[in-house]
Amino acid sequence: MIPVAGAVRIGETGVHGFRLSIPFLVLWILLVPLLALIVPVVFVAAACVLVNPFKAVGAVIGILAALKGTHVEVANDDFSMLLNIF
């Protein structure tokens, strides 16, 4: 299943910063019209390089599904950022 939400915490190191929740479900709904324009381009490009377009689309969906559970933390002396995808 593709990720449906994420959370970002940004702030100074050692101090509680602010947390921003990101509903990916709304983002997916907004991207559907763009997807309708991209799909024919993907099929033509796959036909030009002799790749099965269904396997290519399946690979992209697999990558998106693998993002679920990602935890990224970036910090230096003054600033920290935490990204969770669930």
PDB file of N, CA, C and O in Angstrom:
ATOM      1  N   MET A   1       0.844  -1.173   0.000  1.00  0.00           N
ATOM      2  CA  MET A   1       0.000   0.000   0.000  1.00  0.00           C
ATOM      3  C   MET A   1       0.893   1.242   0.000  1.00  0.00           C
ATOM      4  O   MET A   1       1.913   1.278   0.688  1.00  0.00           O
ATOM      5  N   ILE A   2       0.508   2.252  -0.770  1.00  0.00           N
ATOM      6  CA  ILE A   2       1.298   3.470  -0.838  1.00  0.00           C
ATOM      7  C   ILE A   2       1.120   4.274   0.445  1.00  0.00           C
ATOM      8  O   ILE A   2       0.086   4.159   1.103  1.00  0.00           O
ATOM      9  N   PRO A   3       2.110   5.084   0.811  1.00  0.00           N
ATOM     10  CA  PRO A   3       1.995   5.885   2.037  1.00  0.00           C
ATOM     11  C   PRO A   3       0.824   6.866   1.954  1.00  0.00           C
ATOM     12  O   PRO A   3       0.549   7.423   0.892  1.00  0.00           O
ATOM     13  N   VAL A   4       0.143   7.071   3.071  1.00  0.00           N
ATOM     14  CA  VAL A   4      -1.004   7.975   3.091  1.00  0.00           C
ATOM     15  C   VAL A   4      -0.763   9.217   3.937  1.00  0.00           C
ATOM     16  O   VAL A   4      -1.544  10.165   3.858  1.00  0.00           O
ATOM     17  N   ALA A   5       0.297   9.241   4.747  1.00  0.00           N
ATOM     18  CA  ALA A   5       0.565  10.403   5.586  1.00  0.00           C
ATOM     19  C   ALA A   5       2.036  10.439   5.950  1.00  0.00           C
ATOM     20  O   ALA A   5       2.747   9.439   5.854  1.00  0.00           O
ATOM     21  N   GLY A   6       2.472  11.607   6.368  1.00  0.00           N
ATOM     22  CA  GLY A   6       3.839  11.785   6.814  1.00  0.00           C
ATOM     23  C   GLY A   6       3.880  12.875   7.862  1.00  0.00           C
ATOM     24  O   GLY A   6       2.911  13.612   8.041  1.00  0.00           O
ATOM     25  N   ALA A   7       4.986  12.976   8.546  1.00  0.00           N
ATOM     26  CA  ALA A   7       5.159  14.007   9.561  1.00  0.00           C
ATOM     27  C   ALA A   7       6.586  14.530   9.472  1.00  0.00           C
ATOM     28  O   ALA A   7       7.536  13.768   9.290  1.00  0.00           O
ATOM     29  N   VAL A   8       6.713  15.832   9.604  1.00  0.00           N
ATOM     30  CA  VAL A   8       8.022  16.479   9.579  1.00  0.00           C
ATOM     31  C   VAL A   8       8.161  17.275  10.864  1.00  0.00           C
ATOM     32  O   VAL A   8       7.264  18.039  11.221  1.00  0.00           O
ATOM     33  N   ARG A   9       9.282  17.101  11.566  1.00  0.00           N
ATOM     34  CA  ARG A   9       9.576  17.901  12.743  1.00  0.00           C
ATOM     35  C   ARG A   9      10.834  18.697  12.459  1.00  0.00           C
ATOM     36  O   ARG A   9      11.873  18.129  12.123  1.00  0.00           O
ATOM     37  N   ILE A  10      10.745  20.006  12.594  1.00  0.00           N
ATOM     38  CA  ILE A  10      11.864  20.884  12.301  1.00  0.00           C
ATOM     39  C   ILE A  10      12.114  21.749  13.522  1.00  0.00           C
ATOM     40  O   ILE A  10      11.171  22.246  14.137  1.00  0.00           O
ATOM     41  N   GLY A  11      13.371  21.931  13.876  1.00  0.00           N
ATOM     42  CA  GLY A  11      13.698  22.799  15.009  1.00  0.00           C
ATOM     43  C   GLY A  11      15.184  22.820  15.277  1.00  0.00           C
ATOM     44  O   GLY A  11      15.978  22.187  14.581  1.00  0.00           O
ATOM     45  N   GLU A  12      15.533  23.563  16.299  1.00  0.00           N
ATOM     46  CA  GLU A  12      16.929  23.632  16.711  1.00  0.00           C
ATOM     47  C   GLU A  12      17.299  22.366  17.466  1.00  0.00           C
ATOM     48  O   GLU A  12      16.449  21.747  18.105  1.00  0.00           O
ATOM     49  N   THR A  13      18.557  21.984  17.392  1.00  0.00           N
ATOM     50  CA  THR A  13      19.022  20.780  18.063  1.00  0.00           C
ATOM     51  C   THR A  13      18.874  20.951  19.573  1.00  0.00           C
ATOM     52  O   THR A  13      19.296  21.960  20.139  1.00  0.00           O
ATOM     53  N   GLY A  14      18.270  19.954  20.216  1.00  0.00           N
ATOM     54  CA  GLY A  14      18.083  19.984  21.660  1.00  0.00           C
ATOM     55  C   GLY A  14      16.826  20.718  22.102  1.00  0.00           C
ATOM     56  O   GLY A  14      16.502  20.712  23.290  1.00  0.00           O
ATOM     57  N   VAL A  15      16.119  21.341  21.191  1.00  0.00           N
ATOM     58  CA  VAL A  15      14.893  22.072  21.508  1.00  0.00           C
ATOM     59  C   VAL A  15      13.759  21.464  20.693  1.00  0.00           C
ATOM     60  O   VAL A  15      13.932  21.148  19.516  1.00  0.00           O
ATOM     61  N   HIS A  16      12.605  21.304  21.321  1.00  0.00           N
ATOM     62  CA  HIS A  16      11.453  20.770  20.578  1.00  0.00           C
ATOM     63  C   HIS A  16      11.014  21.799  19.548  1.00  0.00           C
ATOM     64  O   HIS A  16      10.681  22.932  19.894  1.00  0.00           O
ATOM     65  N   GLY A  17      11.016  21.409  18.308  1.00  0.00           N
ATOM     66  CA  GLY A  17      10.578  22.292  17.233  1.00  0.00           C
ATOM     67  C   GLY A  17       9.099  22.109  16.970  1.00  0.00           C
ATOM     68  O   GLY A  17       8.358  21.653  17.841  1.00  0.00           O
ATOM     69  N   PHE A  18       8.675  22.458  15.792  1.00  0.00           N
ATOM     70  CA  PHE A  18       7.274  22.270  15.439  1.00  0.00           C
ATOM     71  C   PHE A  18       7.127  21.057  14.536  1.00  0.00           C
ATOM     72  O   PHE A  18       8.043  20.698  13.796  1.00  0.00           O
ATOM     73  N   ARG A  19       5.956  20.434  14.611  1.00  0.00           N
ATOM     74  CA  ARG A  19       5.664  19.240  13.827  1.00  0.00           C
ATOM     75  C   ARG A  19       4.596  19.576  12.808  1.00  0.00           C
ATOM     76  O   ARG A  19       3.605  20.231  13.129  1.00  0.00           O
ATOM     77  N   LEU A  20       4.796  19.131  11.594  1.00  0.00           N
ATOM     78  CA  LEU A  20       3.863  19.371  10.503  1.00  0.00           C
ATOM     79  C   LEU A  20       3.427  18.032   9.932  1.00  0.00           C
ATOM     80  O   LEU A  20       4.258  17.268   9.441  1.00  0.00           O
ATOM     81  N   SER A  21       2.137  17.741   9.990  1.00  0.00           N
ATOM     82  CA  SER A  21       1.606  16.508   9.411  1.00  0.00           C
ATOM     83  C   SER A  21       1.258  16.755   7.951  1.00  0.00           C
ATOM     84  O   SER A  21       0.703  17.797   7.603  1.00  0.00           O
ATOM     85  N   ILE A  22       1.588  15.789   7.100  1.00  0.00           N
ATOM     86  CA  ILE A  22       1.359  15.906   5.665  1.00  0.00           C
ATOM     87  C   ILE A  22       0.445  14.762   5.232  1.00  0.00           C
ATOM     88  O   ILE A  22       0.857  13.602   5.271  1.00  0.00           O
ATOM     89  N   PRO A  23      -0.798  15.068   4.815  1.00  0.00           N
ATOM     90  CA  PRO A  23      -1.684  14.004   4.321  1.00  0.00           C
ATOM     91  C   PRO A  23      -1.385  13.705   2.849  1.00  0.00           C
ATOM     92  O   PRO A  23      -1.799  14.457   1.967  1.00  0.00           O
ATOM     93  N   PHE A  24      -0.682  12.627   2.589  1.00  0.00           N
ATOM     94  CA  PHE A  24      -0.325  12.261   1.224  1.00  0.00           C
ATOM     95  C   PHE A  24      -1.544  11.873   0.396  1.00  0.00           C
ATOM     96  O   PHE A  24      -1.512  11.960  -0.831  1.00  0.00           O
ATOM     97  N   LEU A  25      -2.614  11.447   1.055  1.00  0.00           N
ATOM     98  CA  LEU A  25      -3.817  11.059   0.333  1.00  0.00           C
ATOM     99  C   LEU A  25      -4.349  12.230  -0.496  1.00  0.00           C
ATOM    100  O   LEU A  25      -4.775  12.041  -1.636  1.00  0.00           O
ATOM    101  N   VAL A  26      -4.325  13.419   0.064  1.00  0.00           N
ATOM    102  CA  VAL A  26      -4.747  14.616  -0.674  1.00  0.00           C
ATOM    103  C   VAL A  26      -3.793  14.864  -1.845  1.00  0.00           C
ATOM    104  O   VAL A  26      -4.223  15.242  -2.935  1.00  0.00           O
ATOM    105  N   LEU A  27      -2.517  14.652  -1.615  1.00  0.00           N
ATOM    106  CA  LEU A  27      -1.524  14.827  -2.685  1.00  0.00           C
ATOM    107  C   LEU A  27      -1.762  13.842  -3.821  1.00  0.00           C
ATOM    108  O   LEU A  27      -1.681  14.217  -4.991  1.00  0.00           O
ATOM    109  N   TRP A  28      -2.057  12.583  -3.491  1.00  0.00           N
ATOM    110  CA  TRP A  28      -2.325  11.583  -4.538  1.00  0.00           C
ATOM    111  C   TRP A  28      -3.549  11.976  -5.355  1.00  0.00           C
ATOM    112  O   TRP A  28      -3.559  11.823  -6.576  1.00  0.00           O
ATOM    113  N   ILE A  29      -4.597  12.488  -4.674  1.00  0.00           N
ATOM    114  CA  ILE A  29      -5.814  12.898  -5.389  1.00  0.00           C
ATOM    115  C   ILE A  29      -5.523  14.061  -6.329  1.00  0.00           C
ATOM    116  O   ILE A  29      -6.055  14.107  -7.439  1.00  0.00           O
ATOM    117  N   LEU A  30      -4.690  14.996  -5.899  1.00  0.00           N
ATOM    118  CA  LEU A  30      -4.344  16.135  -6.754  1.00  0.00           C
ATOM    119  C   LEU A  30      -3.464  15.726  -7.933  1.00  0.00           C
ATOM    120  O   LEU A  30      -3.483  16.391  -8.969  1.00  0.00           O
ATOM    121  N   LEU A  31      -2.694  14.647  -7.796  1.00  0.00           N
ATOM    122  CA  LEU A  31      -1.795  14.212  -8.859  1.00  0.00           C
ATOM    123  C   LEU A  31      -2.462  13.323  -9.909  1.00  0.00           C
ATOM    124  O   LEU A  31      -1.851  13.038 -10.939  1.00  0.00           O
ATOM    125  N   VAL A  32      -3.688  12.881  -9.677  1.00  0.00           N
ATOM    126  CA  VAL A  32      -4.373  12.000 -10.630  1.00  0.00           C
ATOM    127  C   VAL A  32      -4.511  12.644 -12.013  1.00  0.00           C
ATOM    128  O   VAL A  32      -4.246  11.962 -13.004  1.00  0.00           O
ATOM    129  N   PRO A  33      -4.912  13.923 -12.141  1.00  0.00           N
ATOM    130  CA  PRO A  33      -4.975  14.514 -13.486  1.00  0.00           C
ATOM    131  C   PRO A  33      -3.612  14.562 -14.178  1.00  0.00           C
ATOM    132  O   PRO A  33      -3.521  14.358 -15.389  1.00  0.00           O
ATOM    133  N   LEU A  34      -2.561  14.829 -13.414  1.00  0.00           N
ATOM    134  CA  LEU A  34      -1.216  14.832 -13.983  1.00  0.00           C
ATOM    135  C   LEU A  34      -0.814  13.429 -14.422  1.00  0.00           C
ATOM    136  O   LEU A  34      -0.126  13.265 -15.429  1.00  0.00           O
ATOM    137  N   LEU A  35      -1.235  12.433 -13.681  1.00  0.00           N
ATOM    138  CA  LEU A  35      -0.942  11.047 -14.028  1.00  0.00           C
ATOM    139  C   LEU A  35      -1.569  10.672 -15.365  1.00  0.00           C
ATOM    140  O   LEU A  35      -0.981   9.914 -16.137  1.00  0.00           O
ATOM    141  N   ALA A  36      -2.756  11.198 -15.639  1.00  0.00           N
ATOM    142  CA  ALA A  36      -3.416  10.922 -16.918  1.00  0.00           C
ATOM    143  C   ALA A  36      -2.609  11.461 -18.092  1.00  0.00           C
ATOM    144  O   ALA A  36      -2.680  10.915 -19.193  1.00  0.00           O
ATOM    145  N   LEU A  37      -1.848  12.522 -17.872  1.00  0.00           N
ATOM    146  CA  LEU A  37      -0.995  13.060 -18.932  1.00  0.00           C
ATOM    147  C   LEU A  37       0.333  12.315 -19.049  1.00  0.00           C
ATOM    148  O   LEU A  37       0.908  12.238 -20.134  1.00  0.00           O
ATOM    149  N   ILE A  38       0.815  11.772 -17.946  1.00  0.00           N
ATOM    150  CA  ILE A  38       2.129  11.114 -17.933  1.00  0.00           C
ATOM    151  C   ILE A  38       2.069   9.684 -18.469  1.00  0.00           C
ATOM    152  O   ILE A  38       3.036   9.220 -19.074  1.00  0.00           O
ATOM    153  N   VAL A  39       0.969   8.984 -18.263  1.00  0.00           N
ATOM    154  CA  VAL A  39       0.867   7.574 -18.654  1.00  0.00           C
ATOM    155  C   VAL A  39       1.137   7.352 -20.142  1.00  0.00           C
ATOM    156  O   VAL A  39       1.900   6.442 -20.466  1.00  0.00           O
ATOM    157  N   PRO A  40       0.556   8.132 -21.077  1.00  0.00           N
ATOM    158  CA  PRO A  40       0.874   7.904 -22.491  1.00  0.00           C
ATOM    159  C   PRO A  40       2.349   8.137 -22.818  1.00  0.00           C
ATOM    160  O   PRO A  40       2.917   7.447 -23.664  1.00  0.00           O
ATOM    161  N   VAL A  41       2.959   9.102 -22.152  1.00  0.00           N
ATOM    162  CA  VAL A  41       4.393   9.368 -22.371  1.00  0.00           C
ATOM    163  C   VAL A  41       5.228   8.182 -21.901  1.00  0.00           C
ATOM    164  O   VAL A  41       6.194   7.801 -22.563  1.00  0.00           O
ATOM    165  N   VAL A  42       4.863   7.602 -20.768  1.00  0.00           N
ATOM    166  CA  VAL A  42       5.588   6.436 -20.248  1.00  0.00           C
ATOM    167  C   VAL A  42       5.465   5.261 -21.205  1.00  0.00           C
ATOM    168  O   VAL A  42       6.450   4.563 -21.449  1.00  0.00           O
ATOM    169  N   PHE A  43       4.277   5.027 -21.752  1.00  0.00           N
ATOM    170  CA  PHE A  43       4.082   3.910 -22.676  1.00  0.00           C
ATOM    171  C   PHE A  43       4.874   4.103 -23.972  1.00  0.00           C
ATOM    172  O   PHE A  43       5.442   3.144 -24.494  1.00  0.00           O
ATOM    173  N   VAL A  44       4.918   5.324 -24.493  1.00  0.00           N
ATOM    174  CA  VAL A  44       5.694   5.589 -25.712  1.00  0.00           C
ATOM    175  C   VAL A  44       7.186   5.440 -25.434  1.00  0.00           C
ATOM    176  O   VAL A  44       7.912   4.849 -26.234  1.00  0.00           O
ATOM    177  N   ALA A  45       7.644   5.973 -24.306  1.00  0.00           N
ATOM    178  CA  ALA A  45       9.066   5.858 -23.965  1.00  0.00           C
ATOM    179  C   ALA A  45       9.461   4.398 -23.752  1.00  0.00           C
ATOM    180  O   ALA A  45      10.537   3.977 -24.176  1.00  0.00           O
ATOM    181  N   ALA A  46       8.596   3.630 -23.098  1.00  0.00           N
ATOM    182  CA  ALA A  46       8.895   2.211 -22.879  1.00  0.00           C
ATOM    183  C   ALA A  46       8.930   1.451 -24.197  1.00  0.00           C
ATOM    184  O   ALA A  46       9.751   0.550 -24.366  1.00  0.00           O
ATOM    185  N   ALA A  47       8.057   1.797 -25.125  1.00  0.00           N
ATOM    186  CA  ALA A  47       8.062   1.140 -26.438  1.00  0.00           C
ATOM    187  C   ALA A  47       9.327   1.480 -27.216  1.00  0.00           C
ATOM    188  O   ALA A  47       9.840   0.643 -27.959  1.00  0.00           O
ATOM    189  N   CYS A  48       9.837   2.702 -27.053  1.00  0.00           N
ATOM    190  CA  CYS A  48      11.058   3.111 -27.770  1.00  0.00           C
ATOM    191  C   CYS A  48      12.298   2.374 -27.276  1.00  0.00           C
ATOM    192  O   CYS A  48      13.201   2.083 -28.061  1.00  0.00           O
ATOM    193  N   VAL A  49      12.348   2.072 -25.990  1.00  0.00           N
ATOM    194  CA  VAL A  49      13.534   1.400 -25.446  1.00  0.00           C
ATOM    195  C   VAL A  49      13.290  -0.092 -25.219  1.00  0.00           C
ATOM    196  O   VAL A  49      14.094  -0.768 -24.577  1.00  0.00           O
ATOM    197  N   LEU A  50      12.182  -0.597 -25.746  1.00  0.00           N
ATOM    198  CA  LEU A  50      11.841  -2.018 -25.695  1.00  0.00           C
ATOM    199  C   LEU A  50      11.755  -2.563 -24.265  1.00  0.00           C
ATOM    200  O   LEU A  50      12.314  -3.615 -23.951  1.00  0.00           O
ATOM    201  N   VAL A  51      11.041  -1.822 -23.404  1.00  0.00           N
ATOM    202  CA  VAL A  51      10.794  -2.240 -22.024  1.00  0.00           C
ATOM    203  C   VAL A  51       9.292  -2.460 -21.878  1.00  0.00           C
ATOM    204  O   VAL A  51       8.493  -1.699 -22.424  1.00  0.00           O
ATOM    205  N   ASN A  52       8.914  -3.488 -21.151  1.00  0.00           N
ATOM    206  CA  ASN A  52       7.499  -3.740 -20.902  1.00  0.00           C
ATOM    207  C   ASN A  52       6.960  -2.606 -20.028  1.00  0.00           C
ATOM    208  O   ASN A  52       7.395  -2.463 -18.885  1.00  0.00           O
ATOM    209  N   PRO A  53       6.022  -1.794 -20.536  1.00  0.00           N
ATOM    210  CA  PRO A  53       5.538  -0.651 -19.759  1.00  0.00           C
ATOM    211  C   PRO A  53       4.803  -1.051 -18.476  1.00  0.00           C
ATOM    212  O   PRO A  53       4.825  -0.301 -17.501  1.00  0.00           O
ATOM    213  N   PHE A  54       4.160  -2.210 -18.461  1.00  0.00           N
ATOM    214  CA  PHE A  54       3.457  -2.649 -17.268  1.00  0.00           C
ATOM    215  C   PHE A  54       4.436  -3.007 -16.156  1.00  0.00           C
ATOM    216  O   PHE A  54       4.165  -2.747 -14.984  1.00  0.00           O
ATOM    217  N   LYS A  55       5.575  -3.602 -16.517  1.00  0.00           N
ATOM    218  CA  LYS A  55       6.600  -3.897 -15.516  1.00  0.00           C
ATOM    219  C   LYS A  55       7.244  -2.605 -15.004  1.00  0.00           C
ATOM    220  O   LYS A  55       7.588  -2.508 -13.826  1.00  0.00           O
ATOM    221  N   ALA A  56       7.406  -1.617 -15.884  1.00  0.00           N
ATOM    222  CA  ALA A  56       7.984  -0.329 -15.472  1.00  0.00           C
ATOM    223  C   ALA A  56       7.058   0.387 -14.490  1.00  0.00           C
ATOM    224  O   ALA A  56       7.521   0.912 -13.478  1.00  0.00           O
ATOM    225  N   VAL A  57       5.766   0.412 -14.777  1.00  0.00           N
ATOM    226  CA  VAL A  57       4.798   1.039 -13.873  1.00  0.00           C
ATOM    227  C   VAL A  57       4.730   0.255 -12.561  1.00  0.00           C
ATOM    228  O   VAL A  57       4.630   0.849 -11.487  1.00  0.00           O
ATOM    229  N   GLY A  58       4.784  -1.057 -12.644  1.00  0.00           N
ATOM    230  CA  GLY A  58       4.796  -1.887 -11.440  1.00  0.00           C
ATOM    231  C   GLY A  58       6.009  -1.620 -10.565  1.00  0.00           C
ATOM    232  O   GLY A  58       5.911  -1.641  -9.338  1.00  0.00           O
ATOM    233  N   ALA A  59       7.151  -1.370 -11.190  1.00  0.00           N
ATOM    234  CA  ALA A  59       8.359  -1.058 -10.425  1.00  0.00           C
ATOM    235  C   ALA A  59       8.215   0.275  -9.697  1.00  0.00           C
ATOM    236  O   ALA A  59       8.641   0.401  -8.549  1.00  0.00           O
ATOM    237  N   VAL A  60       7.625   1.263 -10.347  1.00  0.00           N
ATOM    238  CA  VAL A  60       7.420   2.568  -9.704  1.00  0.00           C
ATOM    239  C   VAL A  60       6.449   2.434  -8.533  1.00  0.00           C
ATOM    240  O   VAL A  60       6.672   3.023  -7.475  1.00  0.00           O
ATOM    241  N   ILE A  61       5.384   1.671  -8.710  1.00  0.00           N
ATOM    242  CA  ILE A  61       4.435   1.452  -7.619  1.00  0.00           C
ATOM    243  C   ILE A  61       5.109   0.704  -6.472  1.00  0.00           C
ATOM    244  O   ILE A  61       4.836   0.986  -5.305  1.00  0.00           O
ATOM    245  N   GLY A  62       5.983  -0.241  -6.790  1.00  0.00           N
ATOM    246  CA  GLY A  62       6.725  -0.961  -5.762  1.00  0.00           C
ATOM    247  C   GLY A  62       7.643  -0.042  -4.968  1.00  0.00           C
ATOM    248  O   GLY A  62       7.778  -0.193  -3.754  1.00  0.00           O
ATOM    249  N   ILE A  63       8.272   0.905  -5.648  1.00  0.00           N
ATOM    250  CA  ILE A  63       9.136   1.868  -4.958  1.00  0.00           C
ATOM    251  C   ILE A  63       8.310   2.752  -4.032  1.00  0.00           C
ATOM    252  O   ILE A  63       8.710   3.004  -2.895  1.00  0.00           O
ATOM    253  N   LEU A  64       7.151   3.227  -4.512  1.00  0.00           N
ATOM    254  CA  LEU A  64       6.284   4.051  -3.669  1.00  0.00           C
ATOM    255  C   LEU A  64       5.786   3.268  -2.456  1.00  0.00           C
ATOM    256  O   LEU A  64       5.702   3.817  -1.358  1.00  0.00           O
ATOM    257  N   ALA A  65       5.459   2.001  -2.645  1.00  0.00           N
ATOM    258  CA  ALA A  65       4.986   1.177  -1.534  1.00  0.00           C
ATOM    259  C   ALA A  65       6.099   0.930  -0.519  1.00  0.00           C
ATOM    260  O   ALA A  65       5.824   0.797   0.673  1.00  0.00           O
ATOM    261  N   ALA A  66       7.337   0.868  -0.968  1.00  0.00           N
ATOM    262  CA  ALA A  66       8.457   0.623  -0.067  1.00  0.00           C
ATOM    263  C   ALA A  66       8.797   1.847   0.784  1.00  0.00           C
ATOM    264  O   ALA A  66       9.535   1.725   1.762  1.00  0.00           O
ATOM    265  N   LEU A  67       8.278   3.012   0.434  1.00  0.00           N
ATOM    266  CA  LEU A  67       8.540   4.215   1.227  1.00  0.00           C
ATOM    267  C   LEU A  67       7.855   4.178   2.588  1.00  0.00           C
ATOM    268  O   LEU A  67       8.272   4.878   3.511  1.00  0.00           O
ATOM    269  N   LYS A  68       6.818   3.375   2.717  1.00  0.00           N
ATOM    270  CA  LYS A  68       6.081   3.319   3.972  1.00  0.00           C
ATOM    271  C   LYS A  68       7.008   2.821   5.088  1.00  0.00           C
ATOM    272  O   LYS A  68       7.683   1.803   4.935  1.00  0.00           O
ATOM    273  N   GLY A  69       7.033   3.538   6.190  1.00  0.00           N
ATOM    274  CA  GLY A  69       7.892   3.187   7.314  1.00  0.00           C
ATOM    275  C   GLY A  69       9.252   3.853   7.265  1.00  0.00           C
ATOM    276  O   GLY A  69      10.113   3.547   8.090  1.00  0.00           O
ATOM    277  N   THR A  70       9.468   4.756   6.319  1.00  0.00           N
ATOM    278  CA  THR A  70      10.753   5.447   6.205  1.00  0.00           C
ATOM    279  C   THR A  70      10.900   6.449   7.338  1.00  0.00           C
ATOM    280  O   THR A  70       9.967   7.180   7.670  1.00  0.00           O
ATOM    281  N   HIS A  71      12.084   6.466   7.921  1.00  0.00           N
ATOM    282  CA  HIS A  71      12.416   7.366   9.023  1.00  0.00           C
ATOM    283  C   HIS A  71      13.760   8.010   8.689  1.00  0.00           C
ATOM    284  O   HIS A  71      14.785   7.330   8.653  1.00  0.00           O
ATOM    285  N   VAL A  72      13.755   9.324   8.443  1.00  0.00           N
ATOM    286  CA  VAL A  72      14.982  10.040   8.081  1.00  0.00           C
ATOM    287  C   VAL A  72      15.211  11.143   9.100  1.00  0.00           C
ATOM    288  O   VAL A  72      14.306  11.930   9.381  1.00  0.00           O
ATOM    289  N   GLU A  73      16.410  11.204   9.651  1.00  0.00           N
ATOM    290  CA  GLU A  73      16.753  12.253  10.599  1.00  0.00           C
ATOM    291  C   GLU A  73      18.046  12.916  10.149  1.00  0.00           C
ATOM    292  O   GLU A  73      19.057  12.247   9.933  1.00  0.00           O
ATOM    293  N   VAL A  74      18.004  14.234  10.011  1.00  0.00           N
ATOM    294  CA  VAL A  74      19.168  15.011   9.608  1.00  0.00           C
ATOM    295  C   VAL A  74      19.430  16.033  10.701  1.00  0.00           C
ATOM    296  O   VAL A  74      18.517  16.751  11.109  1.00  0.00           O
ATOM    297  N   ALA A  75      20.662  16.109  11.178  1.00  0.00           N
ATOM    298  CA  ALA A  75      20.972  17.050  12.256  1.00  0.00           C
ATOM    299  C   ALA A  75      22.406  17.539  12.129  1.00  0.00           C
ATOM    300  O   ALA A  75      23.297  16.813  11.686  1.00  0.00           O
ATOM    301  N   ASN A  76      22.601  18.773  12.527  1.00  0.00           N
ATOM    302  CA  ASN A  76      23.948  19.306  12.694  1.00  0.00           C
ATOM    303  C   ASN A  76      23.984  20.042  14.030  1.00  0.00           C
ATOM    304  O   ASN A  76      23.110  19.814  14.866  1.00  0.00           O
ATOM    305  N   ASP A  77      24.941  20.895  14.255  1.00  0.00           N
ATOM    306  CA  ASP A  77      25.077  21.546  15.558  1.00  0.00           C
ATOM    307  C   ASP A  77      23.916  22.474  15.895  1.00  0.00           C
ATOM    308  O   ASP A  77      23.573  22.619  17.068  1.00  0.00           O
ATOM    309  N   ASP A  78      23.307  23.099  14.903  1.00  0.00           N
ATOM    310  CA  ASP A  78      22.299  24.121  15.160  1.00  0.00           C
ATOM    311  C   ASP A  78      20.876  23.723  14.776  1.00  0.00           C
ATOM    312  O   ASP A  78      19.924  24.323  15.276  1.00  0.00           O
ATOM    313  N   PHE A  79      20.703  22.744  13.914  1.00  0.00           N
ATOM    314  CA  PHE A  79      19.397  22.495  13.312  1.00  0.00           C
ATOM    315  C   PHE A  79      19.169  21.004  13.156  1.00  0.00           C
ATOM    316  O   PHE A  79      20.102  20.244  12.896  1.00  0.00           O
ATOM    317  N   SER A  80      17.919  20.593  13.318  1.00  0.00           N
ATOM    318  CA  SER A  80      17.593  19.173  13.095  1.00  0.00           C
ATOM    319  C   SER A  80      16.262  19.061  12.370  1.00  0.00           C
ATOM    320  O   SER A  80      15.384  19.911  12.511  1.00  0.00           O
ATOM    321  N   MET A  81      16.133  17.993  11.592  1.00  0.00           N
ATOM    322  CA  MET A  81      14.900  17.711  10.866  1.00  0.00           C
ATOM    323  C   MET A  81      14.639  16.211  10.908  1.00  0.00           C
ATOM    324  O   MET A  81      15.549  15.407  10.708  1.00  0.00           O
ATOM    325  N   LEU A  82      13.402  15.847  11.167  1.00  0.00           N
ATOM    326  CA  LEU A  82      12.998  14.452  11.248  1.00  0.00           C
ATOM    327  C   LEU A  82      11.821  14.243  10.300  1.00  0.00           C
ATOM    328  O   LEU A  82      10.857  15.007  10.334  1.00  0.00           O
ATOM    329  N   LEU A  83      11.891  13.215   9.454  1.00  0.00           N
ATOM    330  CA  LEU A  83      10.826  12.912   8.504  1.00  0.00           C
ATOM    331  C   LEU A  83      10.379  11.466   8.723  1.00  0.00           C
ATOM    332  O   LEU A  83      11.183  10.537   8.652  1.00  0.00           O
ATOM    333  N   ASN A  84       9.093  11.295   8.987  1.00  0.00           N
ATOM    334  CA  ASN A  84       8.489   9.961   9.115  1.00  0.00           C
ATOM    335  C   ASN A  84       7.415   9.813   8.060  1.00  0.00           C
ATOM    336  O   ASN A  84       6.593  10.710   7.873  1.00  0.00           O
ATOM    337  N   ILE A  85       7.420   8.683   7.369  1.00  0.00           N
ATOM    338  CA  ILE A  85       6.380   8.390   6.375  1.00  0.00           C
ATOM    339  C   ILE A  85       5.647   7.147   6.834  1.00  0.00           C
ATOM    340  O   ILE A  85       6.254   6.099   7.050  1.00  0.00           O
ATOM    341  N   PHE A  86       4.319   7.272   6.984  1.00  0.00           N
ATOM    342  CA  PHE A  86       3.516   6.121   7.432  1.00  0.00           C
ATOM    343  C   PHE A  86       2.237   6.056   6.671  1.00  0.00           C
ATOM    344  O   PHE A  86       1.426   5.159   6.902  1.00  0.00           O
TER     345      PHE A  86
END
